[in-house]
Amino acid sequence: MLAIAAGGLAACALPAPLRAATAPYRFSQGGFELMVVSDGHLALPTSFLAPDAPKAEREAMLKAAGQSGEQYQSPTNVTLIRTPSDLILVDMGSGDRFMPTAGKLWDNLQAAGIDKTKITKVVFTHGHPDHLWGAIDELDDLMLPNAAYYFPAAEWDFWNGADAIRGLPAERAGFVTGARRNLARIKDKVSMLKPGDDIVAGIRVLATAGHTQGHVALEVAGGEGLIVVGDALTHPLIAFQHPEWKTPGDHEPERAIATRRQLLDRLAAGRSKLIGFHLPYPGVGQVERKDGGYRFVPVT
Ligand SMILES: [Zn+2]
């Protein structure tokens, strides 16, 4: 009885399971049809958010974002692109070994009427658990055995190299084990990506390292343009208003800052859209300049 009561309370306190079932967000971009599907969300310590930033300013921003508690919820938005020849998934979510609040991608795809066996290509932005661990099931078998996989070469080298263990804090050692387990399974089906490569005509790899050593974004041609930014811009307020604030989640903080500035400058200069993996669902919007920084303007 106690367990049931506790479960009931937890369910009441967390509106997140409802969010995970959010209907997919669809739009067209040039010759492509895009869909954003939720993988659920991550529950993360608020102390991860720019801990070294000026205290009062940081607190005001967390309050504005509704993130004043010890934990905050970070959405996880997966992009699916239908081209004339392919169905392309960008990142695979967390799978069922990272956090109980995440790993909902396959259920949500099915609910959206997508047969996952029809996915022909998978492109990874980087090797963090919430983007990669969904590649395999509980038996370590590939979720999509017939798809072709694309992974940034520099990112592949990082996770499989000695620096992955040396360069990460001890509490993230599990990230390396998990990444290697997933990468070993896609090894025979993967193509290495370099910035400037095209996945198909109109979908190009863009260098956005810093969050991780080989992080990439994807430029999707058509209309005013679109960039699937992955984790180059993660927080809807901090990353835009203060791209210079460091985040412990970034492997190379200085490089991540330079990448954010470059990306924001470019997005604000045009009318290009972006999709952010961790921005409020569906994470689709545009960037405007504001008060010496930038502002994320979500689609309505
Ligand atoms: Zn992420």
Residues whose N, C-alpha, C, O or C-beta is under 5 A from the ligand:
A	BS01	ZN	D130 D231
